[in-house]
Structures are given as structure tokens and as C-alpha cells.
């Protein structure tokens, strides 16, 4: 649930799953925390790209547009891999993720 909720509410869905299921199953709580950390990280990276565009008065869009597309593809691929691993009962550790929620 937390993995597939990425497109709907990238931070809200895994947070709800974590809060509801944290006492029910440690595995589900671990998956939800991992997804939450990943989505927070991707949001921060996206905000940095947006700030770059603002600081460069739009000229940075020439560089930020491909980076934004790469970030989108990275998010999509990792979400699919995480969903497959979760279905197998394996905790997927996302690359480039800031571990903010412990």
C-alpha cells in the first residue's frame, strides 16, 4: 500500500500506513518508514531543483528540466522495484534516501 501510494499522496499515504500499522506489524512499519523517507527525500530534491530555477531567473530551467525528468524516472523505477520487493516480503532500501524518520 505504501509503495503504490506514491503517486496519490507521496508523503501522506505512507505516513497514514505507518501510523495505523506500526503496532500491528514491524515489517509493514519498516516498509512505510522507508517509503516515507524516500518520498521526503525526493520532495527535497525537487524543491532544490525549483529553487535553482528561481535563483537563476529561469535560465536554470535548461539544466533543471532534464534533471527533473531524471528525478521522475528515478522515483518511478524505485517505486516499482520497491513494490516488487514488498510483494516478495523483502524490505527494499531506496538509494539516495535521507533517513529522517527513524
C-alpha positions, 0 to 999 in steps of 0.5 A, spaced: 500 500 500 505 504 501 509 503 495 503 504 490 501 510 494 506 514 491 503 517 486 496 519 490 499 522 496 507 521 496 508 523 503 501 522 506 499 515 504 505 512 507 505 516 513 497 514 514 500 506 513 505 507 518 501 510 523 495 505 523 500 499 522 506 500 526 503 496 532 500 491 528 506 489 524 514 491 524 515 489 517 509 493 514 512 499 519 519 498 516 516 498 509 512 505 510 518 508 514 522 507 508 517 509 503 516 515 507 523 517 507 524 516 500 518 520 498 521 526 503 527 525 500 525 526 493 520 532 495 527 535 497 530 534 491 525 537 487 524 543 491 532 544 490 531 543 483 525 549 483 529 553 487 535 553 482 530 555 477 528 561 481 535 563 483 537 563 476 531 567 473 529 561 469 535 560 465 536 554 470 530 551 467 535 548 461 539 544 466 533 543 471 528 540 466 532 534 464 534 533 471 527 533 473 525 528 468 531 524 471 528 525 478 521 522 475 524 516 472 528 515 478 522 515 483 518 511 478 523 505 477 524 505 485 517 505 486 516 499 482 522 495 484 520 497 491 513 494 490 516 488 487 520 487 493 514 488 498 510 483 494 516 478 495 516 480 503 523 483 502 524 490 505 527 494 499 532 500 501 531 506 496 538 509 494 539 516 495 534 516 501 535 521 507 533 517 513 529 522 517 524 518 520 527 513 524 
